[in-house]
Amino acid sequence: MRKMKFLGMLSVLLVTATLKAQTIEHKREHKRTLNPNRTYTYLKLPPRVTSLSEWLSKGMWYGRLRVHGFRWNWHEETRSRKDNWSLGLGGSMTLKTAYFYGLGATIDAYTSQNPWHMSKDEIIYLKGGKDTLSRHDVYADDRFDMNVIAQLYAEYKLGRSSLKYGRQKFESILIKSNDSKMIPNTFEGVTLHSKDLPKHTFKLAWFTKQKLRDHTAFHEPLTYGNRSLSGLSPRDKLLAIWSGNDDAAMHRGLSYDNYHKAGMSADHDLLVFETISKAAKNLKGVVDYTAVPDVLSSLVLEFNYKIPLHSTYTLIPGVRGLKQFDNGGGKVGGASLTGLIGPYGRYAGQSGGYDDPDSLDGWLAMGRIDLRKKEAPWRLRAAYSQVGDEADIVAPWRGFPTGGYTRSMGQYNWLANAKTWMFRADYDFAKAGLIPGFSVVARIAFEDFDQGKYVVTSSGKKIYLQPSDRTVYHFDLTQKFAKVPGFEMRLRVAFVDADKMYGINQSYEAMRFEMNYLF
């Protein structure tokens, strides 16, 4: 009954939005456009002014309304996992001031309301839909809504360079706003973006705090939990964990307790340097260095090259390599993201199948090839990724290491010795003259995880440190409307056919329905 009610509400929203989009004549000025990853590009920004009185009067407002519905169906439920759903209604309002001799400011307020939701006791089972609310706030204050100032920064522009200080979004290979749900992933600190050198982009960042998408407060960027769990009740342990970096890809061994056991501080900074070069014809190169001092660092190199074939076809091969360096984090959390092995893990003393269970040294390599035809409605991609048989890759800042190559919806395929093949096809029905505004992206991924990574309990039971092998079928269906620029609807569906683990079926289906309207 609850499932039918949920789907019924989505159907009503879908029909209502479609009717409005078909009948409302849109006459406003279009200020932003929505990107496929749900971030947006500004088409119009406030002007530069020389009068302080115009600093606010010539500023600009930007709005966004959004609806996100989630449904997750396990093929086999257990005590620790249940079918789950979530629905978020909300949006954001952004104020950008004009630039007074280059000086400006931005404030970005977000809200996510949950008028229909699972019970408080069931919130712990949420998967993809957990980002419509804050589990911490639900358990602590019975609050199923989120209201937060996600961005608040001062900015200084000079030439084609921009210096920002405060709460802000940031986009790099390993760090992203990942604004695909209700509230983005943002950071506190200072950044510098520069395009003053022709055909080059430089990014520098120094962050001291992070706020994940399902949090209303900022926290340490690489600490699991915000205080010691010793002596806490089960409820208070959850509150402590949900107050730190509890991202699905977080290394749970890099915890508040473990840092202090190792004689280290749990307070960390996050440093980023990235440069993008298009100086060579048809070649795009990226160099990224991301570091948490005294814990770990990663160096990423990426190259994509366009190869024209005859007069209409283009072949675009791309490669990305990541090298992870252990700068002290291995002696805190160990090689596995589970935190079960390593010096302070529950199964310290067992290797877990890792050559060095106390080291975070590791690597990841991937490649892809795209085929496109000029003016054609389709494009094709084949990609492969392989993680070195060393440590798991640590990247809990929503910039996915395999993103754009082999990552599919909800998948974390950068664990040690994991191998993934992916095939992708895009088709634009509008460009083909078939259905105005409609497009489809289809992916199939074959994920091979290392089942030799496990520990053994005192009773002889195996606990696997990686998920079971799986095939992922993922489809995105997007509808835009010419009469209502800025309004989009998208249905995302994933069918995951996974091998059994512990004798339990690991397969599931996940559905996400979303509406976005920029004004």
C-alpha positions in Angstrom: 0.0 0.0 0.0 2.8 2.4 0.9 4.6 1.6 -2.4 1.4 2.3 -4.4 0.8 5.5 -2.5 4.4 6.7 -3.3 4.1 5.8 -7.0 0.7 7.5 -7.1 2.1 10.7 -5.8 4.9 10.6 -8.3 2.4 10.0 -11.1 0.3 13.0 -10.0 3.4 15.2 -9.9 4.6 14.0 -13.3 1.2 14.6 -15.0 0.8 18.1 -13.4 4.3 19.2 -14.4 3.8 17.9 -17.9 0.5 19.8 -18.4 2.0 23.0 -17.0 5.1 22.7 -19.2 2.9 22.2 -22.3 0.5 25.1 -21.6 2.5 27.8 -19.9 4.2 30.3 -22.3 7.5 31.1 -20.8 8.6 34.8 -21.2 11.3 35.3 -18.6 15.0 35.8 -19.1 16.9 32.6 -18.9 19.8 33.1 -16.4 21.1 29.6 -16.0 21.1 26.2 -17.7 21.1 22.8 -16.1 23.9 20.4 -16.9 23.6 16.6 -17.2 25.2 16.2 -13.7 22.6 18.6 -12.3 25.0 21.4 -11.6 24.2 24.6 -13.6 26.0 27.0 -15.8 25.4 30.8 -15.4 24.3 32.5 -18.6 24.0 35.9 -16.9 25.9 37.3 -14.0 25.7 40.6 -12.1 27.7 43.4 -13.6 30.8 45.2 -12.3 29.9 48.5 -10.7 31.8 51.6 -9.4 29.1 52.8 -7.0 28.6 51.2 -3.6 24.9 51.9 -3.8 24.7 49.6 -6.9 26.4 46.7 -5.1 23.0 45.3 -4.0 20.6 47.1 -6.3 22.3 45.5 -9.4 22.7 42.1 -7.8 20.7 39.2 -9.1 18.5 36.5 -7.7 18.4 32.9 -8.9 15.9 30.3 -8.0 15.6 26.5 -8.2 12.7 24.2 -7.4 13.2 20.5 -7.2 11.4 17.3 -6.5 13.2 13.9 -5.9 11.6 10.6 -5.3 13.5 7.4 -4.5 12.5 3.8 -4.4 14.9 0.9 -3.5 13.7 -2.8 -3.8 15.9 -5.6 -2.5 15.3 -9.0 -4.0 15.7 -10.4 -0.5 15.2 -8.4 2.7 17.1 -9.2 5.9 17.1 -7.9 9.4 19.8 -5.3 8.4 18.3 -4.2 5.2 14.7 -3.4 4.0 13.0 -1.9 1.0 13.1 1.8 1.4 11.8 5.0 -0.2 12.0 8.7 0.2 10.5 11.9 -1.3 12.0 15.4 -1.1 10.4 18.7 -2.1 12.4 21.9 -2.0 14.8 24.1 -3.8 17.2 27.0 -3.3 17.4 30.8 -3.6 20.7 32.4 -4.5 21.7 36.1 -4.2 24.7 37.3 -6.0 25.8 40.9 -5.5 27.2 43.1 -8.2 31.0 43.4 -8.3 32.2 46.6 -6.7 35.7 47.1 -8.2 35.8 43.3 -8.4 34.5 42.6 -4.9 31.2 40.6 -4.6 29.4 38.1 -2.4 27.1 35.1 -2.8 24.6 33.5 -0.4 22.8 30.3 -1.3 20.0 29.0 0.9 18.6 25.5 0.4 15.6 23.6 1.8 14.5 20.0 1.6 11.0 19.1 3.0 9.7 15.6 3.5 5.9 15.8 4.0 5.7 12.0 3.4 8.5 9.8 4.8 9.3 6.5 6.4 9.1 6.2 10.1 12.0 7.3 12.3 12.9 3.7 13.1 13.2 2.9 9.4 15.4 5.8 8.4 18.5 3.7 9.0 17.5 1.5 6.1 17.5 4.4 3.5 20.0 4.0 0.7 19.9 6.5 -2.3 17.1 8.5 -0.7 18.9 9.4 2.5 20.1 12.7 1.0 16.5 14.1 1.1 16.9 14.5 4.9 19.5 14.4 7.7 19.5 11.2 9.6 21.2 12.9 12.5 18.5 15.5 12.8 15.8 12.9 12.6 17.3 10.9 15.5 18.3 14.0 17.5 15.3 16.3 17.0 12.6 14.4 15.1 13.2 16.8 12.2 12.6 15.4 8.7 13.5 18.6 6.9 16.7 20.3 6.1 17.3 24.1 5.9 20.8 25.2 5.4 23.0 28.0 4.1 25.1 25.8 1.9 27.1 28.7 0.3 28.1 32.0 1.8 31.3 33.5 0.4 33.1 36.7 -0.5 34.7 36.9 -3.9 37.2 39.0 -5.6 37.6 39.1 -9.4 40.6 40.4 -11.3 40.9 39.7 -15.0 39.9 36.1 -15.5 40.8 35.1 -11.9 38.5 34.6 -9.0 39.4 34.4 -5.3 36.6 33.1 -2.9 36.5 32.8 0.8 33.8 31.1 2.8 31.3 28.3 2.2 31.3 27.2 -1.4 31.0 24.5 -4.1 34.1 23.2 -5.7 34.5 21.0 -8.7 37.7 18.9 -9.4 38.3 15.2 -10.2 38.1 14.0 -6.6 36.0 16.8 -5.1 32.5 17.8 -6.4 29.3 19.5 -5.3 27.5 16.4 -6.6 24.3 18.5 -6.7 22.1 15.7 -8.0 19.7 15.5 -5.1 18.3 18.2 -2.8 21.3 20.0 -1.3 24.9 20.1 -2.6 28.2 19.0 -1.0 30.0 22.1 0.0 33.2 23.2 1.8 34.5 26.0 4.0 37.8 27.6 3.0 39.5 29.6 0.3 39.8 28.9 -3.4 41.5 30.4 -6.4 40.3 29.9 -10.0 42.3 31.4 -12.9 42.0 31.3 -16.7 44.4 34.2 -17.3 46.8 31.9 -19.1 45.1 31.2 -22.5 43.8 27.6 -22.9 44.6 26.8 -19.3 42.5 26.6 -16.1 44.1 26.6 -12.7 42.4 25.7 -9.4 43.8 26.0 -5.9 41.8 25.1 -2.7 42.4 25.0 1.0 39.4 23.6 2.9 39.0 23.1 6.7 35.4 21.8 6.8 32.9 19.9 4.6 29.1 19.5 4.6 27.8 16.4 2.9 24.5 16.5 1.1 22.5 14.9 4.0 24.0 17.1 6.7 22.9 20.5 8.0 26.2 21.2 9.8 29.8 21.3 8.6 32.4 18.7 9.8 35.9 17.4 9.3 36.7 16.4 5.7 38.3 13.1 6.6 37.2 12.0 10.1 34.6 9.3 10.6 32.6 10.5 13.7 33.0 13.7 15.6 33.9 12.3 19.0 34.9 9.1 20.8 32.4 6.2 20.6 33.6 4.7 23.8 30.8 4.3 26.4 28.1 5.8 24.1 24.7 4.2 23.8 23.7 2.8 20.3 21.7 5.9 19.5 24.5 8.3 20.6 27.0 6.3 18.6 24.9 6.8 15.4 24.6 10.5 16.2 28.4 10.8 16.6 29.0 8.9 13.3 26.4 10.9 11.4 28.0 14.2 12.6 31.3 13.4 10.9 32.2 12.3 7.3 29.8 9.4 6.9 29.8 9.3 3.1 29.2 5.9 1.6 32.8 5.9 0.3 34.3 7.1 3.6 37.2 5.1 5.2 35.6 4.0 8.5 39.0 3.3 10.0 40.0 7.0 9.7 37.8 7.7 12.8 38.0 10.1 15.7 39.0 7.3 18.0 41.6 5.8 15.8 43.3 9.1 15.1 43.7 9.7 18.9 44.9 6.1 19.4 47.6 6.8 16.9 48.6 10.0 18.7 47.2 12.2 15.8 44.8 15.0 15.7 41.3 14.4 14.2 41.3 17.9 12.7 42.4 18.0 9.1 42.7 20.3 6.1 42.0 19.4 2.5 44.3 20.8 -0.1 43.8 20.7 -3.9 45.7 21.8 -6.9 44.4 21.1 -10.4 45.3 22.4 -13.8 43.4 21.8 -17.1 45.3 22.4 -20.3 43.9 22.6 -23.9 47.1 24.1 -25.3 47.7 21.2 -27.7 45.3 20.8 -30.6 42.6 18.2 -30.0 44.2 17.3 -26.6 42.8 18.0 -23.1 45.1 17.2 -20.2 44.4 17.3 -16.5 46.8 17.2 -13.5 45.2 17.0 -10.0 46.9 16.8 -6.6 44.6 16.3 -3.6 46.0 15.9 -0.1 45.0 15.6 3.5 48.4 16.4 5.2 49.8 13.7 7.5 47.1 11.2 6.3 47.2 10.6 2.5 47.5 12.3 -0.9 46.5 11.4 -4.5 48.0 12.4 -7.8 45.8 12.1 -10.9 46.8 12.5 -14.6 44.2 12.4 -17.3 44.4 12.9 -21.1 41.7 12.9 -23.8 42.5 13.2 -27.5 40.1 13.9 -30.4 40.8 11.9 -33.6 38.8 13.0 -36.6 37.8 10.1 -38.9 37.0 11.2 -42.4 34.7 14.2 -42.4 31.9 13.2 -40.0 33.2 10.7 -37.3 35.3 11.5 -34.3 37.1 9.0 -32.0 38.0 10.2 -28.6 40.3 8.0 -26.5 40.9 8.9 -22.9 43.0 7.6 -20.0 43.2 8.4 -16.3 45.6 7.3 -13.7 45.6 7.8 -10.0 48.4 7.1 -7.5 47.5 7.2 -3.8 50.3 7.9 -1.3 50.1 6.8 2.3 51.3 9.8 4.4 50.4 8.3 7.8 46.8 7.2 7.4 47.6 3.5 7.0 48.8 3.3 10.6 45.4 4.8 11.6 42.8 3.0 9.5 44.5 0.3 7.5 44.2 -0.6 3.8 40.4 -1.4 3.7 37.7 1.2 3.6 35.7 -0.9 6.1 38.2 -0.2 8.9 38.0 -3.8 10.0 41.7 -4.5 9.6 44.7 -2.3 10.3 46.3 -1.4 13.6 43.0 -0.6 15.4 40.5 -2.6 13.4 38.2 -5.1 15.0 40.2 -7.8 13.2 43.7 -6.3 13.6 46.3 -8.9 13.0 44.5 -10.4 10.0 45.6 -9.3 6.6 42.1 -9.4 5.1 43.7 -10.5 1.9 45.8 -7.3 1.5 49.5 -7.6 1.0 50.1 -4.8 3.6 47.0 -4.3 5.7 48.5 -1.2 7.4 49.3 0.7 4.2 47.1 3.1 2.1 49.5 3.1 -0.9 47.5 2.2 -4.0 46.7 3.0 -7.6 43.9 3.1 -10.1 44.0 3.0 -13.9 41.2 3.4 -16.5 40.6 4.1 -20.1 37.7 4.8 -22.4 37.0 5.4 -26.1 34.1 7.5 -27.4 32.7 7.4 -30.9 30.6 10.3 -32.2 29.2 11.3 -35.6 28.7 14.9 -36.6 25.0 15.9 -36.2 24.0 12.4 -35.3 21.7 11.8 -32.3 23.8 9.0 -30.9 27.2 8.6 -29.2 28.9 5.4 -27.9 31.4 4.7 -25.2 33.4 1.7 -24.0 35.5 2.0 -20.8 37.5 -0.2 -18.4 39.0 0.4 -15.0 41.3 -1.6 -12.7 42.4 -0.9 -9.2 45.8 -2.1 -8.0 45.9 -5.0 -5.7 47.1 -2.8 -2.8 44.9 -0.5 -0.8 41.3 0.7 -1.4 41.1 4.2 -2.9 40.0 6.9 -0.4 37.8 9.6 -2.0 34.8 10.5 0.2 34.3 14.0 -1.2 31.8 13.1 -3.9 34.2 13.3 -6.8 34.2 9.7 -7.9 37.6 8.3 -9.0 36.0 6.3 -11.8 33.4 8.9 -12.7 33.0 9.5 -16.5 34.6 6.1 -17.1 33.1 3.0 -15.5 31.0 4.3 -12.6 27.3 3.7 -12.8 24.5 5.0 -10.5 25.2 4.1 -6.8 28.3 2.1 -7.5 31.6 2.4 -5.7 34.1 0.4 -7.9 37.4 1.7 -6.6 38.2 -1.0 -4.1 41.5 -2.9 -4.2 41.8 -5.3 -7.2 38.4 -4.4 -8.6 37.9 -4.5 -12.3 35.0 -3.0 -14.3 33.9 -3.0 -17.9 31.2 -0.5 -19.0 29.4 0.2 -22.3 27.3 3.3 -22.7 25.0 4.6 -25.4 23.4 8.1 -25.6 20.5 8.8 -27.9 18.9 12.2 -28.4 15.4 11.7 -29.7 15.0 15.5 -30.3 18.0 15.6 -32.5 16.7 12.6 -34.4 13.4 14.5 -35.0 11.3 11.9 -33.1 10.4 13.3 -29.6 11.0 17.0 -28.8 13.2 17.4 -25.7 13.6 13.7 -25.0 16.9 11.8 -24.5 18.1 8.5 -23.1 21.4 7.3 -21.7 21.9 3.6 -21.3 24.7 1.9 -19.4 25.7 -1.7 -18.7 28.6 -2.4 -16.3 30.3 -5.6 -15.4 31.9 -5.3 -11.9 34.4 -7.9 -10.7 35.3 -7.4 -7.0 38.0 -9.3 -5.1 36.3 -12.0 -3.0 39.6 -12.9 -1.5 39.4 -9.8 0.7 37.8 -11.1 3.9 38.3 -11.7 7.6 37.3 -14.6 9.8 35.4 -14.2 13.1 36.2 -16.3 16.2 33.3 -18.6 15.2 34.8 -19.2 11.8 32.4 -17.0 9.8 33.8 -15.1 6.8 33.1 -11.3 6.6 33.7 -10.1 3.1 35.4 -6.7 2.8 34.1 -6.1 -0.7 30.6 -6.5 -2.3 29.7 -9.4 -4.6 30.3 -9.4 -8.4 27.5 -7.8 -10.3 26.1 -6.6 -13.6 24.5 -3.2 -13.5 21.9 -2.0 -16.1 21.3 1.7 -15.7 19.0 4.0 -17.7 18.5 7.8 -17.6 15.4 9.2 -19.4 15.3 13.0 -19.5 12.6 15.3 -20.8 13.0 19.0 -21.5 10.4 21.5 -22.6 11.0 24.2 -25.2 8.2 26.4 -23.8 9.6 26.3 -20.2 13.4 26.7 -20.4 15.0 25.5 -17.2 12.4 22.9 -16.5 13.5 19.2 -16.7 12.2 15.8 -15.6 14.3 12.8 -15.4 13.7 9.1 -14.5 16.8 7.1 -13.4 16.5 3.3 -13.1 19.1 0.7 -12.1 18.7 -3.0 -12.2 21.5 -4.7 -10.3 22.0 -8.5 -10.8 24.5 -9.5 -8.1 26.0 -12.7 -7.0 24.9 -14.1 -3.6 26.8 -13.4 -0.5 26.4 -15.2 2.8 23.8 -17.2 0.9 21.6 -14.1 0.5 20.6 -12.6 -2.8 22.3 -9.2 -3.2 20.4 -8.0 -6.3 18.1 -5.0 -6.2 16.3 -2.3 -8.3 16.6 1.4 -7.6 14.4 4.1 -9.1 14.9 7.9 -8.9 12.4 10.4 -10.3 13.3 14.1 -10.3 12.1 17.4 -11.5 14.2 20.6 -11.7 13.1 24.1 -12.5 15.5 27.0 -12.7 14.2 30.6 -12.6 
